[in-house]
Amino acid sequence: MENTQKEKRSKHQNNRLINTKPFYTMQIVKATEQSRDEIKSLLQSQNLPTEDLPNVLTDFYAAVDAGKLIGLIGMERYGHYGLLRSMVVHPDHRNKRIAETLVTQLEQEAKSSGITEMYLLTETADKYFSKKSYSTITRDAVPAELKGSSEFSHVCPVSAIVRKKQLERQPETVS
């Protein structure tokens, strides 16, 4: 499940195109327990919670460039509900569609594994998720299974905005 994104920065000098940076290559890979310290560091640098980071990062995906973690997204499963969490992109790598790539990857994986609704809490990315078709809902509208999660029960403040997205099931292919 690797996605690659390339970016080339250049400038004009004396009417000639000069390459100022080599191709930028980013891959989306499954996050591993070996990268836990790097994951915690990135999350903490952006004031995101780490105290409830799962021991096993089964549904976490990392954006990696030149062996360095530059983005992350994760999901907790509660039956057919998913709780999107820990979406972060290092400030030096923003505006390169990394967040979009991470969200798309997570949603595709969620749909293919039977998740039908994705929920999230945010204090900083409300406008972003609005553009990604996540609707604002009240905490009362959140399924009981998610209300018991650490994110809803004590990690995220009551002031955090709750959003939900209905995921369309992937049609099964018949061979």
C-alpha positions as CSV (number, residue, x, y, z in Angstrom):
1,M,0.0,0.0,0.0
2,E,2.7,2.5,-0.8
3,N,1.8,5.9,-2.3
4,T,4.5,8.1,-3.8
5,Q,4.4,11.8,-4.2
6,K,7.0,13.8,-6.1
7,E,7.7,17.5,-6.0
8,K,10.4,19.4,-7.9
9,R,11.3,22.9,-6.9
10,S,13.0,25.1,-9.4
11,K,13.6,28.8,-10.3
12,H,14.5,30.8,-13.3
13,Q,17.9,32.4,-13.5
14,N,18.9,34.3,-16.6
15,N,16.0,32.7,-18.4
16,R,17.2,29.3,-17.6
17,L,15.4,26.8,-15.5
18,I,17.7,25.8,-12.6
19,N,16.8,22.8,-10.4
20,T,17.2,23.9,-6.7
21,K,16.1,20.7,-5.0
22,P,16.1,17.1,-6.1
23,F,12.9,15.2,-6.5
24,Y,10.9,14.9,-3.3
25,T,9.7,11.3,-2.7
26,M,7.4,10.4,0.1
27,Q,6.0,6.9,0.9
28,I,3.0,5.9,3.0
29,V,3.9,2.8,5.1
30,K,2.4,0.9,8.0
31,A,3.7,2.5,11.2
32,T,5.7,0.1,13.4
33,E,6.4,-0.2,17.1
34,Q,10.1,0.5,16.3
35,S,9.2,4.0,15.2
36,R,7.2,4.7,18.4
37,D,9.7,7.3,19.8
38,E,9.8,9.2,16.5
39,I,6.0,9.0,16.4
40,K,5.6,10.4,19.9
41,S,8.1,13.1,19.1
42,L,6.2,14.3,16.1
43,L,2.8,14.2,17.9
44,Q,4.2,16.1,20.9
45,S,5.8,18.7,18.6
46,Q,2.3,19.6,17.4
47,N,0.7,19.4,20.8
48,L,-1.2,16.2,20.0
49,P,-1.8,13.5,22.7
50,T,0.5,10.6,23.1
51,E,-0.5,9.2,26.5
52,D,-3.1,6.9,25.0
53,L,-1.1,5.8,21.9
54,P,-1.9,2.1,21.4
55,N,0.8,-0.5,22.2
56,V,0.2,-2.0,18.8
57,L,0.0,0.4,15.9
58,T,-2.1,-1.9,13.7
59,D,-4.1,0.9,12.0
60,F,-1.5,3.6,11.9
61,Y,0.1,4.9,8.7
62,A,3.3,6.9,8.4
63,A,4.4,9.3,5.7
64,V,8.2,8.8,5.3
65,D,10.7,10.7,3.3
66,A,14.4,9.7,3.2
67,G,13.8,7.4,6.1
68,K,12.4,10.2,8.3
69,L,8.8,10.3,9.7
70,I,7.1,13.4,8.2
71,G,3.4,12.5,8.8
72,L,1.1,10.1,10.6
73,I,-2.5,9.1,10.8
74,G,-4.2,6.4,12.9
75,M,-7.5,4.8,13.6
76,E,-9.0,3.0,16.5
77,R,-11.7,0.4,15.7
78,Y,-15.0,0.1,17.6
79,G,-17.1,-2.5,15.7
80,H,-18.0,-0.9,12.4
81,Y,-17.0,2.5,13.6
82,G,-13.6,4.0,13.2
83,L,-12.0,6.8,15.3
84,L,-9.6,8.8,13.2
85,R,-6.8,10.1,15.4
86,S,-3.2,11.4,15.5
87,M,-3.3,13.0,12.0
88,V,-0.2,15.1,11.9
89,V,2.2,16.5,9.2
90,H,5.6,18.0,10.2
91,P,5.5,21.8,9.5
92,D,8.4,21.6,7.1
93,H,6.4,19.3,4.9
94,R,2.9,20.9,4.8
95,N,1.1,22.0,1.7
96,K,2.4,19.0,-0.2
97,R,-0.9,17.0,-0.1
98,I,0.6,14.6,2.6
99,A,-2.4,15.0,4.9
100,E,-4.7,14.3,1.9
101,T,-2.7,11.2,1.0
102,L,-2.8,9.9,4.6
103,V,-6.5,10.5,5.0
104,T,-7.3,8.8,1.7
105,Q,-5.1,5.8,2.7
106,L,-6.8,5.4,6.1
107,E,-10.3,5.7,4.6
108,Q,-9.6,3.1,1.9
109,E,-8.2,0.7,4.5
110,A,-11.1,1.4,6.8
111,K,-13.7,0.8,4.1
112,S,-12.1,-2.4,2.9
113,S,-12.1,-3.8,6.4
114,G,-15.8,-3.1,7.2
115,I,-15.7,0.3,8.8
116,T,-18.8,2.2,7.8
117,E,-18.5,5.4,9.8
118,M,-15.5,7.4,10.7
119,Y,-15.4,9.8,13.6
120,L,-12.9,12.3,14.9
121,L,-12.2,15.0,17.4
122,T,-10.3,18.2,16.5
123,E,-9.3,21.5,17.9
124,T,-7.1,22.6,15.0
125,A,-8.2,20.9,11.7
126,D,-11.9,21.6,11.6
127,K,-11.9,23.4,8.3
128,Y,-9.7,20.7,6.7
129,F,-12.0,17.9,7.7
130,S,-15.0,19.9,6.6
131,K,-13.5,20.0,3.1
132,K,-13.1,16.2,3.3
133,S,-16.9,15.7,3.8
134,Y,-16.8,15.2,7.6
135,S,-19.9,16.7,9.1
136,T,-20.0,18.4,12.5
137,I,-22.1,16.5,15.1
138,T,-22.8,16.8,18.8
139,R,-21.1,14.5,21.3
140,D,-24.6,13.1,22.1
141,A,-24.8,11.8,18.5
142,V,-21.6,9.7,19.0
143,P,-22.1,5.9,19.3
144,A,-21.7,4.6,22.9
145,E,-18.8,2.4,21.8
146,L,-16.7,5.5,20.9
147,K,-17.8,7.6,24.0
148,G,-15.9,5.1,26.1
149,S,-12.6,5.6,24.2
150,S,-9.8,7.5,25.9
151,E,-10.1,10.2,23.2
152,F,-13.7,11.0,24.1
153,S,-13.6,10.2,27.8
154,H,-10.6,12.2,28.9
155,V,-7.8,12.9,26.4
156,C,-9.5,15.5,24.2
157,P,-11.2,18.5,25.8
158,V,-15.0,18.9,25.8
159,S,-14.4,21.9,23.5
160,A,-13.0,19.7,20.7
161,I,-15.2,19.6,17.6
162,V,-16.7,16.2,16.7
163,R,-17.0,15.2,13.1
164,K,-18.4,12.2,11.3
165,K,-18.1,10.8,7.8
166,Q,-20.2,8.0,6.3
167,L,-17.8,5.7,4.4
168,E,-19.2,4.2,1.2
169,R,-18.6,0.4,1.0
170,Q,-16.2,-0.7,-1.7
171,P,-18.1,-2.8,-4.3
172,E,-16.8,-6.4,-4.2
173,T,-15.3,-7.5,-7.4
174,V,-16.5,-10.8,-8.9
175,S,-13.8,-12.8,-10.7
